[in-house]
């Protein structure tokens, strides 16, 4: 079958988050897709399982090296880009993906792709000392004015606000402490953010650690940044019900990434849109 490798939430090739997109040419088992995702060993790998369906979408499956997941941001944008630019004969302004969480539309506006995420769900509050231990930072590095909370728009994150660039630079996962948190609240990634940024044109710096083998850091995370947008609105972080900002992520692991966020809250309804660019790096044949 044919496959493509793309860089998502990148401003240039070889930046952003890597994604492999496969187009099966026949029946393929879940176990085979999982083995391929492990062989590729990117944070996610996707499989376009159908052509255009009656509901106007394409069936897509998403795998980490360890498991199938219902939703993730950079696989959604990267797969939609492949469908529009490399598979479709006509360039459509919107590509709909049929994912486990439901249909997710991706809108193309110039160089940027935008996805609208599901309504956020706000979950458990996590104790500050447990998070400090998991990140191997001081309790005082964490902004206690805002809760440490699980938020999900399809894939849950623990959201943690840090006080400084210095604090976010020192984060390093303590596996045992993180595992203890995961045992209590389930598989959640761990997102830390600060308003101190490397570039003045950006508004927030994010780091994200994944609950997969080794608890690796992710260079760009659309789903989790959607969770963060819901959190910022819910807790009135910017003193506004409508927020537009730029996120820098990935520089600490050599994959600088930029995500653009537009979000607003009207009564109890959230509109969360996450945008970024995609670059094709390679195509090939899988034997």
C-alpha positions as CSV (number, residue, x, y, z in Angstrom):
1,X,0.0,0.0,0.0
2,X,1.0,3.6,-0.5
3,X,2.0,5.9,2.4
4,X,3.0,9.5,2.9
5,X,5.1,11.2,5.6
6,X,4.1,14.7,6.5
7,X,5.1,17.3,9.1
8,X,2.2,18.9,10.9
9,X,2.0,22.2,12.8
10,X,5.3,23.1,11.1
11,X,6.5,26.4,9.6
12,X,9.1,24.5,7.6
13,X,9.9,21.0,6.5
14,X,11.5,18.9,9.2
15,X,9.7,20.8,12.0
16,X,6.4,20.1,13.7
17,X,5.0,16.7,14.4
18,X,5.7,13.8,12.1
19,X,2.9,11.7,10.8
20,X,2.7,8.6,8.5
21,X,-0.5,8.3,6.5
22,X,-1.3,4.9,4.9
23,X,-3.8,4.2,2.2
24,X,-4.6,0.4,2.4
25,X,-5.3,-1.2,-1.1
26,X,-7.4,-4.0,0.4
27,X,-8.6,-5.5,3.7
28,X,-6.2,-4.9,6.6
29,X,-6.6,-6.2,10.2
30,X,-6.3,-4.1,13.3
31,X,-3.4,-6.1,14.5
32,X,-1.5,-5.4,11.2
33,X,-2.2,-1.6,11.5
34,X,-0.9,-1.7,15.1
35,X,2.3,-3.4,14.0
36,X,2.9,-0.8,11.3
37,X,2.4,2.0,13.8
38,X,5.0,0.4,16.1
39,X,7.4,0.0,13.1
40,X,7.0,3.6,12.1
41,X,7.2,4.6,15.8
42,X,5.9,8.2,15.3
43,X,3.6,9.5,18.0
44,X,0.7,8.6,15.7
45,X,0.1,6.9,12.4
46,X,-3.2,7.0,10.4
47,X,-5.0,4.8,7.9
48,X,-7.5,6.1,5.4
49,X,-10.0,3.2,5.4
50,X,-12.5,4.4,2.8
51,X,-13.2,6.8,0.0
52,X,-15.9,9.5,0.4
53,X,-18.8,8.1,2.4
54,X,-22.5,8.9,2.2
55,X,-22.1,11.2,5.3
56,X,-19.5,13.3,3.4
57,X,-16.5,12.0,5.3
58,X,-13.6,9.6,5.0
59,X,-13.2,6.8,7.5
60,X,-9.9,7.1,9.3
61,X,-8.2,5.1,12.1
62,X,-5.4,6.6,14.3
63,X,-2.8,4.5,16.1
64,X,0.0,5.3,18.6
65,X,2.8,2.8,18.8
66,X,0.9,1.2,21.6
67,X,-2.8,1.4,20.8
68,X,-5.6,2.8,18.7
69,X,-7.0,6.1,19.8
70,X,-10.3,7.9,19.1
71,X,-8.9,11.3,18.2
72,X,-5.7,13.3,17.9
73,X,-5.0,16.7,16.4
74,X,-2.0,16.5,14.2
75,X,-3.2,13.2,12.6
76,X,-6.5,14.9,11.8
77,X,-4.9,17.8,10.0
78,X,-2.2,15.8,8.3
79,X,-4.6,13.1,7.0
80,X,-7.0,15.8,5.7
81,X,-4.1,17.4,3.9
82,X,-3.1,14.1,2.2
83,X,-6.7,13.5,1.1
84,X,-7.2,17.0,-0.3
85,X,-3.8,17.5,-1.9
86,X,-2.8,14.0,-2.9
87,X,-5.9,11.9,-3.3
88,X,-8.7,14.2,-4.4
89,X,-9.0,15.3,-8.0
90,X,-10.6,18.6,-6.9
91,X,-9.4,20.8,-4.0
92,X,-12.2,21.0,-1.5
93,X,-12.3,23.8,1.1
94,X,-13.4,21.3,3.8
95,X,-12.5,17.6,4.3
96,X,-14.5,15.6,6.9
97,X,-12.9,12.8,8.8
98,X,-15.0,10.0,10.3
99,X,-13.2,9.3,13.5
100,X,-14.1,7.2,16.6
101,X,-15.2,10.4,18.4
102,X,-17.4,11.4,15.4
103,X,-17.0,13.4,12.3
104,X,-14.4,16.1,12.5
105,X,-14.3,18.8,9.8
106,X,-11.0,20.3,8.6
107,X,-11.2,23.6,6.8
108,X,-8.5,24.9,4.4
109,X,-7.8,28.6,4.5
110,X,-4.7,29.5,2.5
111,X,-1.7,27.9,3.9
112,X,-3.4,26.9,7.1
113,X,-5.7,24.0,8.0
114,X,-8.3,24.4,10.8
115,X,-10.2,21.8,12.8
116,X,-13.1,22.3,15.1
117,X,-12.9,20.2,18.3
118,X,-15.6,18.6,20.3
119,X,-17.1,20.3,23.4
120,X,-14.6,20.1,26.3
121,X,-15.4,17.9,29.3
122,X,-13.9,19.1,32.6
123,X,-12.8,16.3,34.9
124,X,-10.7,15.6,38.0
125,X,-8.6,18.1,39.9
126,X,-5.1,16.7,40.6
127,X,-3.1,17.6,43.7
128,X,-0.2,20.1,43.1
129,X,2.3,18.0,45.0
130,X,1.7,14.9,42.9
131,X,2.2,16.9,39.7
132,X,5.3,18.6,41.0
133,X,6.7,15.1,41.8
134,X,5.8,13.8,38.4
135,X,7.5,16.7,36.6
136,X,10.4,16.8,39.0
137,X,10.0,20.6,39.7
138,X,9.3,22.6,42.8
139,X,5.8,23.1,44.1
140,X,6.4,26.9,43.8
141,X,7.0,26.5,40.0
142,X,3.3,25.8,39.6
143,X,0.7,28.6,39.5
144,X,-1.6,27.7,42.4
145,X,-4.2,30.4,41.3
146,X,-5.5,28.0,38.6
147,X,-6.5,24.4,39.2
148,X,-4.6,21.4,37.8
149,X,-7.4,19.7,35.9
150,X,-8.2,17.0,33.5
151,X,-9.8,18.4,30.3
152,X,-10.9,16.4,27.2
153,X,-12.2,17.3,23.7
154,X,-11.7,13.7,22.7
155,X,-8.3,12.8,24.2
156,X,-7.8,13.9,27.9
157,X,-5.0,16.0,29.2
158,X,-4.0,17.2,32.7
159,X,-3.5,20.9,32.3
160,X,-0.8,22.6,34.5
161,X,0.1,26.3,34.5
162,X,3.7,27.0,35.3
163,X,5.0,30.4,36.5
164,X,8.0,30.8,34.2
165,X,10.1,29.7,31.2
166,X,12.7,28.4,33.6
167,X,10.2,26.1,35.3
168,X,8.9,24.7,32.0
169,X,12.5,24.1,30.8
170,X,13.3,22.0,33.9
171,X,10.3,19.6,33.5
172,X,11.4,16.0,33.3
173,X,9.0,13.1,33.8
174,X,9.4,10.9,36.9
175,X,8.0,7.6,35.5
176,X,6.9,6.2,38.8
177,X,5.1,9.3,39.9
178,X,3.4,9.7,36.5
179,X,2.3,6.1,36.6
180,X,0.7,6.6,40.0
181,X,-1.4,9.4,38.5
182,X,-2.3,7.3,35.5
183,X,-3.5,4.5,37.8
184,X,-5.9,6.9,39.5
185,X,-7.3,8.9,36.6
186,X,-6.7,6.8,33.5
187,X,-4.6,7.4,30.4
188,X,-4.1,11.1,30.2
189,X,-1.3,13.1,28.7
190,X,0.3,15.8,30.8
191,X,0.4,19.4,29.3
192,X,2.3,22.2,31.0
193,X,2.2,25.8,29.8
194,X,3.5,29.2,30.6
195,X,3.0,32.7,29.1
196,X,6.8,33.2,29.0
197,X,7.7,32.4,25.4
198,X,10.9,32.2,23.3
199,X,9.5,34.3,20.6
200,X,7.6,37.6,21.2
201,X,5.1,36.9,18.5
202,X,3.9,33.8,20.4
203,X,1.6,33.9,23.4
204,X,2.0,30.5,25.2
205,X,4.8,27.9,25.4
206,X,3.6,24.3,25.8
207,X,5.2,21.0,26.5
208,X,3.3,17.8,26.5
209,X,4.3,14.3,27.8
210,X,2.4,11.3,26.5
211,X,1.2,8.2,28.4
212,X,2.9,5.8,26.0
213,X,6.0,3.7,26.3
214,X,8.7,5.9,27.8
215,X,6.4,8.9,28.5
216,X,7.9,10.7,25.6
217,X,7.5,14.4,24.8
218,X,5.3,15.3,21.8
219,X,6.5,18.1,19.5
220,X,3.0,19.5,18.6
221,X,-0.3,18.4,19.9
222,X,-3.6,19.6,18.4
223,X,-6.0,17.7,20.6
224,X,-4.3,18.8,23.9
225,X,-4.0,22.4,22.8
226,X,-7.8,22.3,22.1
227,X,-8.2,21.0,25.7
228,X,-6.0,23.9,26.9
229,X,-8.2,26.4,25.0
230,X,-11.3,25.0,26.8
231,X,-9.4,25.3,30.1
232,X,-8.4,28.9,29.5
233,X,-12.0,29.9,28.7
234,X,-13.5,27.9,31.6
235,X,-11.2,29.5,34.1
236,X,-11.2,33.0,32.4
237,X,-7.4,32.9,32.2
238,X,-7.2,35.8,29.7
239,X,-10.3,37.6,31.2
240,X,-12.1,37.1,27.9
241,X,-14.8,34.8,26.5
242,X,-13.1,35.0,23.1
243,X,-9.4,34.2,22.7
244,X,-7.0,34.1,19.7
245,X,-3.4,33.1,20.3
246,X,-0.2,31.4,19.0
247,X,1.4,28.4,20.7
248,X,5.0,27.4,20.5
249,X,5.8,23.8,21.2
250,X,8.5,21.2,20.5
251,X,11.7,23.4,20.7
252,X,13.0,21.5,23.7
253,X,13.2,18.3,21.6
254,X,14.4,19.9,18.4
255,X,11.0,20.0,16.5
256,X,9.8,23.6,16.8
257,X,6.1,23.8,16.1
258,X,3.5,26.6,15.8
259,X,-0.2,26.1,16.5
260,X,-2.8,28.8,16.1
261,X,-5.9,28.8,18.3
262,X,-9.3,30.6,17.9
263,X,-11.8,29.9,20.7
264,X,-14.8,31.4,22.3
265,X,-17.4,30.6,25.0
266,X,-21.0,31.5,24.6
267,X,-23.0,30.6,27.8
268,X,-22.0,26.9,28.2
269,X,-21.1,26.3,24.5
270,X,-17.5,26.3,23.4
271,X,-16.1,26.9,19.9
272,X,-12.5,25.6,19.7
273,X,-10.5,25.8,16.5
274,X,-6.9,24.6,16.2
275,X,-4.9,25.5,13.1
276,X,-1.5,24.9,11.5
277,X,0.4,24.1,8.4
278,X,1.4,20.8,6.8
279,X,4.4,19.9,4.7
280,X,4.8,16.7,2.7
281,X,8.2,15.1,3.3
282,X,8.1,11.7,1.6
283,X,5.9,9.1,-0.1
284,X,6.5,5.4,-0.5
285,X,5.2,1.9,-0.9
286,X,4.7,-0.4,2.1
287,X,5.4,-4.1,1.5
